[in-house]
Amino acid sequence: MQDELSSTFAALADPTRRAMLAQLSKGEANVTDLAKPFLKDMSLPAVTKHLKVLEKAGLVTKTKDAQYRSCKINPTPLKDATDWIEEFRAAWEESFDRLDEYLKEIQGKNKTKGKSHGRKTK
């Protein structure tokens, strides 16, 4: 599973590939339509390389029907990455909760120290 996670995170590290996944999250698209938003900034072969990285990581599947190559998102690697991250979320939240309690405790002590115990005189 670690190798699959590494491939998933490596694929997600690039903003172009994340944008491609965002586009595919709205529905299936052919390679030409998927490439269109990126052709202002890069060549078609560069877009194709990004798509191959997503395919190799298992994030995208491509089917061929005659001349039409359809791409769709494969949610399984994303779910695996989310599950892995979720394992740590509980620990992070617990750590933040302890920090929050500690800060409240310190603030309470500081308020007590700052109060005057005598009468105010005018």
Backbone as CSV, one residue per row, in Angstrom:
resi,resn,N_x,N_y,N_z,CA_x,CA_y,CA_z,C_x,C_y,C_z
1,MET,0.824,-1.200,0.000,0.000,0.000,0.000,0.865,1.261,0.000
2,GLN,2.026,1.211,0.655,2.889,2.389,0.733,3.339,2.835,-0.652
3,ASP,3.703,1.888,-1.528,4.121,2.262,-2.876,2.984,2.921,-3.636
4,GLU,1.773,2.418,-3.459,0.616,3.025,-4.111,0.380,4.430,-3.560
5,LEU,0.532,4.582,-2.247,0.378,5.913,-1.648,1.431,6.870,-2.186
6,SER,2.650,6.394,-2.310,3.720,7.243,-2.840,3.391,7.701,-4.252
7,SER,2.892,6.796,-5.071,2.509,7.156,-6.448,1.365,8.162,-6.443
8,THR,0.397,7.939,-5.567,-0.744,8.857,-5.483,-0.294,10.243,-5.074
9,PHE,0.492,10.326,-3.996,0.941,11.638,-3.529,1.872,12.316,-4.535
10,ALA,2.711,11.539,-5.212,3.587,12.119,-6.237,2.756,12.695,-7.381
11,ALA,1.722,11.963,-7.779,0.854,12.449,-8.855,0.106,13.708,-8.429
12,LEU,-0.343,13.736,-7.174,-1.099,14.883,-6.668,-0.222,16.101,-6.392
13,ALA,1.089,15.916,-6.392,2.007,17.018,-6.070,2.027,18.101,-7.147
14,ASP,1.591,17.782,-8.336,1.654,18.742,-9.438,0.310,19.436,-9.642
15,PRO,0.305,20.763,-9.726,-0.964,21.502,-9.885,-1.693,21.195,-11.194
16,THR,-0.960,20.898,-12.253,-1.613,20.550,-13.523,-2.395,19.258,-13.365
17,ARG,-1.791,18.276,-12.721,-2.478,17.000,-12.539,-3.674,17.141,-11.602
18,ARG,-3.528,17.977,-10.570,-4.683,18.209,-9.687,-5.811,18.879,-10.453
19,ALA,-5.462,19.801,-11.347,-6.485,20.469,-12.164,-7.162,19.472,-13.101
20,MET,-6.395,18.544,-13.643,-6.981,17.509,-14.504,-7.963,16.653,-13.706
21,LEU,-7.575,16.279,-12.496,-8.474,15.492,-11.647,-9.730,16.277,-11.292
22,ALA,-9.568,17.563,-11.043,-10.729,18.407,-10.732,-11.681,18.430,-11.929
23,GLN,-11.118,18.526,-13.115,-11.937,18.524,-14.328,-12.653,17.177,-14.477
24,LEU,-11.947,16.093,-14.224,-12.546,14.761,-14.359,-13.540,14.452,-13.246
25,SER,-13.422,15.155,-12.129,-14.385,14.923,-11.044,-15.788,15.376,-11.445
26,LYS,-15.867,16.196,-12.497,-17.161,16.659,-13.001,-17.756,15.686,-14.006
27,GLY,-16.934,14.719,-14.433,-17.424,13.726,-15.380,-16.350,13.296,-16.349
28,GLU,-16.658,12.258,-17.064,-15.755,11.681,-18.054,-15.425,12.718,-19.129
29,ALA,-14.209,12.653,-19.676,-13.807,13.572,-20.741,-12.852,12.858,-21.686
30,ASN,-12.877,13.270,-22.953,-11.890,12.688,-23.855,-10.573,13.450,-23.690
31,VAL,-9.502,12.867,-24.190,-8.168,13.425,-23.989,-8.076,14.840,-24.560
32,THR,-8.664,15.059,-25.713,-8.619,16.383,-26.353,-9.277,17.440,-25.468
33,ASP,-10.466,17.142,-24.950,-11.166,18.096,-24.077,-10.417,18.306,-22.768
34,LEU,-9.842,17.241,-22.257,-9.078,17.321,-21.016,-7.835,18.192,-21.201
35,ALA,-7.235,18.142,-22.384,-6.008,18.887,-22.663,-6.248,20.376,-22.937
36,LYS,-7.426,20.728,-23.451,-7.697,22.107,-23.899,-7.282,23.203,-22.913
37,PRO,-7.663,23.130,-21.637,-7.316,24.237,-20.730,-5.812,24.418,-20.507
38,PHE,-5.018,23.429,-20.866,-3.588,23.472,-20.574,-2.728,23.816,-21.788
39,LEU,-3.343,23.815,-22.966,-2.572,23.995,-24.199,-2.042,25.413,-24.386
40,LYS,-2.526,26.373,-23.622,-1.972,27.735,-23.690,-0.574,27.761,-23.084
41,ASP,-0.368,26.917,-22.062,0.878,26.951,-21.306,1.826,25.793,-21.593
42,MET,1.332,24.745,-22.244,2.198,23.592,-22.525,1.755,22.877,-23.784
43,SER,2.634,22.048,-24.285,2.347,21.299,-25.509,1.453,20.099,-25.209
44,LEU,0.859,19.553,-26.252,0.032,18.359,-26.103,0.851,17.182,-25.559
45,PRO,2.103,16.976,-26.020,2.891,15.891,-25.429,3.135,16.073,-23.927
46,ALA,3.296,17.304,-23.476,3.476,17.556,-22.035,2.199,17.227,-21.267
47,VAL,1.063,17.599,-21.825,-0.226,17.271,-21.196,-0.388,15.756,-21.129
48,THR,-0.027,15.083,-22.213,-0.125,13.629,-22.268,0.760,12.977,-21.213
49,LYS,1.941,13.539,-20.975,2.822,13.001,-19.932,2.170,13.117,-18.553
50,HIS,1.528,14.248,-18.293,0.816,14.420,-17.018,-0.293,13.372,-16.881
51,LEU,-0.995,13.160,-17.954,-2.074,12.176,-17.951,-1.528,10.769,-17.692
52,LYS,-0.367,10.461,-18.262,0.247,9.146,-18.045,0.652,8.962,-16.575
53,VAL,1.113,10.025,-15.931,1.452,9.942,-14.506,0.192,9.610,-13.695
54,LEU,-0.913,10.276,-14.033,-2.179,10.005,-13.340,-2.638,8.565,-13.585
55,GLU,-2.454,8.089,-14.812,-2.827,6.705,-15.134,-1.955,5.711,-14.367
56,LYS,-0.654,5.958,-14.361,0.281,5.059,-13.680,-0.028,4.981,-12.182
57,ALA,-0.460,6.104,-11.598,-0.823,6.126,-10.182,-2.200,5.511,-9.946
58,GLY,-2.900,5.195,-11.022,-4.222,4.591,-10.897,-5.326,5.590,-10.629
59,LEU,-5.017,6.868,-10.735,-6.015,7.907,-10.462,-6.957,8.143,-11.637
60,VAL,-6.508,7.765,-12.828,-7.301,7.965,-14.041,-7.270,6.674,-14.848
61,THR,-8.403,6.335,-15.396,-8.461,5.215,-16.335,-8.844,5.763,-17.701
62,LYS,-8.272,5.150,-18.721,-8.509,5.607,-20.087,-9.033,4.427,-20.889
63,THR,-10.100,4.670,-21.633,-10.660,3.635,-22.509,-10.548,4.120,-23.948
64,LYS,-10.493,3.178,-24.847,-10.386,3.534,-26.261,-11.554,2.919,-27.010
65,ASP,-12.289,3.779,-27.679,-13.409,3.347,-28.504,-13.198,3.974,-29.871
66,ALA,-12.640,3.219,-30.786,-12.250,3.713,-32.109,-11.242,4.850,-31.935
67,GLN,-11.551,6.049,-32.405,-10.643,7.194,-32.288,-10.823,7.955,-30.976
68,TYR,-11.863,7.631,-30.259,-12.237,8.363,-29.057,-11.573,7.738,-27.834
69,ARG,-10.776,8.514,-27.111,-10.142,8.047,-25.879,-10.768,8.784,-24.706
70,SER,-11.484,8.041,-23.931,-12.213,8.623,-22.806,-11.428,8.421,-21.511
71,CYS,-11.391,9.460,-20.682,-10.718,9.404,-19.386,-11.751,9.585,-18.286
72,LYS,-11.554,8.836,-17.223,-12.411,9.046,-16.068,-11.585,8.844,-14.804
73,ILE,-12.049,9.460,-13.745,-11.340,9.406,-12.482,-11.594,8.061,-11.804
74,ASN,-10.570,7.543,-11.175,-10.696,6.326,-10.380,-10.549,6.741,-8.917
75,PRO,-11.610,6.695,-8.138,-11.573,7.225,-6.778,-10.810,6.370,-5.759
76,THR,-10.509,5.124,-6.085,-9.892,4.224,-5.102,-8.573,4.747,-4.541
77,PRO,-7.607,5.176,-5.364,-6.360,5.690,-4.777,-6.579,6.942,-3.918
78,LEU,-7.539,7.771,-4.296,-7.836,8.961,-3.492,-8.427,8.563,-2.147
79,LYS,-9.271,7.549,-2.144,-9.844,7.064,-0.887,-8.752,6.478,-0.001
80,ASP,-7.834,5.721,-0.606,-6.726,5.152,0.169,-5.876,6.254,0.798
81,ALA,-5.609,7.319,0.045,-4.828,8.439,0.577,-5.594,9.146,1.689
82,THR,-6.890,9.321,1.493,-7.731,9.958,2.517,-7.765,9.117,3.787
83,ASP,-7.894,7.819,3.636,-7.901,6.925,4.796,-6.578,7.016,5.564
84,TRP,-5.484,7.075,4.831,-4.159,7.176,5.455,-4.038,8.486,6.235
85,ILE,-4.468,9.570,5.632,-4.420,10.886,6.290,-5.340,10.900,7.503
86,GLU,-6.482,10.275,7.383,-7.475,10.260,8.466,-6.934,9.603,9.728
87,GLU,-6.041,8.629,9.563,-5.422,7.982,10.721,-4.690,9.003,11.595
88,PHE,-4.113,9.985,10.967,-3.338,10.987,11.694,-4.194,12.140,12.203
89,ARG,-5.323,12.359,11.565,-6.190,13.484,11.941,-6.621,13.390,13.398
90,ALA,-7.004,12.216,13.841,-7.442,12.048,15.233,-6.319,12.418,16.191
91,ALA,-5.110,11.998,15.878,-3.963,12.335,16.743,-3.705,13.838,16.735
92,TRP,-3.797,14.463,15.565,-3.583,15.908,15.479,-4.631,16.660,16.284
93,GLU,-5.892,16.233,16.142,-6.975,16.905,16.865,-6.795,16.759,18.371
94,GLU,-6.392,15.579,18.807,-6.158,15.358,20.231,-5.024,16.257,20.729
95,SER,-3.993,16.375,19.939,-2.867,17.230,20.305,-3.309,18.698,20.373
96,PHE,-4.101,19.145,19.417,-4.600,20.521,19.428,-5.536,20.766,20.609
97,ASP,-6.352,19.766,20.947,-7.243,19.895,22.103,-6.436,20.066,23.384
98,ARG,-5.351,19.282,23.526,-4.495,19.417,24.712,-3.837,20.790,24.755
99,LEU,-3.389,21.269,23.612,-2.780,22.596,23.544,-3.797,23.668,23.906
100,ASP,-5.011,23.540,23.415,-6.080,24.491,23.721,-6.348,24.540,25.227
101,GLU,-6.433,23.367,25.850,-6.662,23.308,27.304,-5.508,23.953,28.062
102,TYR,-4.289,23.701,27.626,-3.117,24.282,28.272,-3.131,25.799,28.159
103,LEU,-3.461,26.297,26.980,-3.516,27.751,26.785,-4.603,28.389,27.646
104,LYS,-5.741,27.726,27.745,-6.812,28.246,28.607,-6.354,28.266,30.059
105,GLU,-5.642,27.234,30.467,-5.134,27.162,31.842,-4.154,28.302,32.110
106,ILE,-3.259,28.550,31.184,-2.276,29.633,31.342,-2.981,30.986,31.364
107,GLN,-3.944,31.184,30.478,-4.672,32.455,30.434,-5.423,32.681,31.742
108,GLY,-5.988,31.627,32.293,-6.695,31.730,33.576,-5.747,32.136,34.690
109,LYS,-4.555,31.587,34.729,-3.555,31.932,35.743,-3.105,33.377,35.579
110,ASN,-2.934,33.810,34.333,-2.500,35.189,34.091,-3.567,36.189,34.508
111,LYS,-4.824,35.854,34.308,-5.904,36.754,34.732,-5.926,36.871,36.251
112,THR,-5.697,35.754,36.937,-5.689,35.754,38.400,-4.516,36.583,38.916
113,LYS,-3.362,36.472,38.316,-2.179,37.226,38.725,-2.379,38.722,38.496
114,GLY,-3.070,39.082,37.444,-3.237,40.485,37.085,-4.255,41.219,37.930
115,LYS,-5.085,40.538,38.683,-6.114,41.188,39.505,-5.470,41.753,40.755
116,SER,-5.912,42.925,41.142,-5.438,43.556,42.366,-6.267,43.034,43.518
117,HIS,-5.608,42.729,44.625,-6.298,42.200,45.779,-6.665,43.295,46.769
118,GLY,-6.176,44.484,46.544,-6.493,45.599,47.456,-7.571,46.458,46.883
119,ARG,-7.951,47.512,47.669,-8.960,48.469,47.198,-8.319,49.477,46.276
120,LYS,-9.092,49.898,45.305,-8.614,50.962,44.439,-8.844,52.295,45.132
121,THR,-7.884,53.160,45.053,-8.023,54.487,45.620,-8.068,55.502,44.536
122,LYS,-8.812,56.577,44.827,-8.947,57.637,43.822,-8.119,58.804,44.179
